[in-house]
Amino acid sequence: MLSCELLGDAFDRLADAQDVNVLLVTQNGSGEVTPYEFAEDGAEACLQGAHEKVRELGEACELYALCYEGSVDAEGDGVYHDAVILEFGQRGWPTYSAYSLFQGKGAGEQFAWADPQPAGELESLFS
């Protein structure tokens, strides 16, 4: 659910021609959700900063979701398409990534996106 809400927020931003940057939400054991945004550096540094934040929170973080704007070669044909990249993990479970293709950044009601597609398992950020 946390991932779906984050993805919806990213789509809303894109439809309004706003940058997504790297958005992170964490949830503690009590269900409290805390949002973060990383935008001060380049995309890789921001993504690394989000990963470090999850590690820094340690036991206080039970699950997290993060997303950012990027591109993927969804067909494996060397053609890259605009996408929102999503990563989500829960303590004690595998961490996964997914992507959702989109078109029409800044097009408001004409903004379109595809259902998220799996992109594979990632190394867990939980120790």
DAWOZI-V348650 format. One record per pair of residues at least 24 apart in sequence whose ideal C-beta (glycine too) atoms are under 10 Angstrom apart, sorted by the first residue. I is the first residue (numbers start at 1). GAP is how many residues later the second one is. Records with the same first field share a line. If there is no record, write none. Layout:
I=GAP / GAP
This chain:
1=26 / 62 / 64
2=24 / 25 / 31 / 61 / 62 / 63 / 86 / 88
3=60 / 61 / 62 / 63 / 64 / 83 / 84 / 85 / 86 / 93 / 95 / 113
4=61 / 82 / 84 / 112
5=28 / 60
6=27 / 29 / 58 / 59 / 60 / 61 / 78 / 80 / 81 / 82
7=58 / 60 / 77 / 79 / 81 / 91 / 93 / 106 / 109
8=105
9=26 / 58
10=57 / 58 / 59 / 74 / 75 / 76 / 90 / 92 / 103
11=56 / 73 / 89 / 91 / 100 / 101 / 102
12=99
13=56 / 71 / 92
14=55 / 68 / 70 / 88 / 89 / 90 / 91 / 92 / 93 / 97 / 99
15=87 / 89 / 90 / 91 / 92 / 93 / 94 / 95 / 96 / 97 / 98
16=89 / 90 / 91 / 92 / 95
17=87 / 88 / 89 / 90 / 91 / 94
18=87 / 88
19=49 / 50 / 86
20=47 / 48 / 49 / 50 / 64 / 65 / 85
21=25 / 26 / 29 / 46 / 47 / 48
22=24 / 25 / 26 / 27 / 28 / 29 / 31 / 44 / 45 / 46 / 47 / 63 / 65
23=27 / 42 / 43 / 44 / 45 / 46 / 61 / 63
24=25 / 26 / 27 / 29 / 30 / 40 / 41 / 42 / 43 / 44 / 63
25=38 / 39 / 40 / 41 / 42 / 63
26=24 / 27 / 28 / 31 / 34 / 35 / 36 / 37 / 38 / 39 / 40
27=33 / 34 / 35 / 36 / 37 / 38 / 63
28=29 / 31 / 32 / 33 / 34 / 35
29=30 / 31 / 32 / 33 / 34 / 62
30=30 / 32
31=31
32=28 / 30
33=30 / 31 / 32
34=26 / 27 / 30
36=28 / 30
38=28 / 30
43=25 / 26 / 27
47=38 / 40
50=37 / 75
51=36 / 71 / 72 / 74
52=73
53=72
54=33 / 35 / 41 / 70 / 71 / 72
55=70 / 71 / 72
57=68 / 69
58=68 / 69
59=32 / 67 / 68
61=28 / 29 / 30 / 64 / 65
62=27 / 28 / 29 / 30 / 64
63=25 / 26 / 27 / 28 / 29 / 30 / 32 / 63
64=24 / 25 / 26 / 27 / 31 / 61 / 62
65=24 / 25
66=31 / 59
67=30 / 31 / 32 / 33
69=33 / 36
70=29
71=28 / 30
72=27 / 28 / 29 / 45 / 47
74=25 / 27 / 40 / 43 / 45
81=33
82=31
83=30 / 31 / 33 / 34 / 36
84=29 / 32
85=34
86=30 / 31 / 33
87=32 / 35 / 38
88=34
89=32 / 33 / 34 / 35 / 36 / 37
90=34 / 36
91=33 / 34 / 35 / 36
92=32 / 34
93=31 / 33
94=27 / 28 / 29 / 30
95=26 / 27 / 28 / 29 / 30 / 31
96=24 / 25 / 26
97=24 / 25
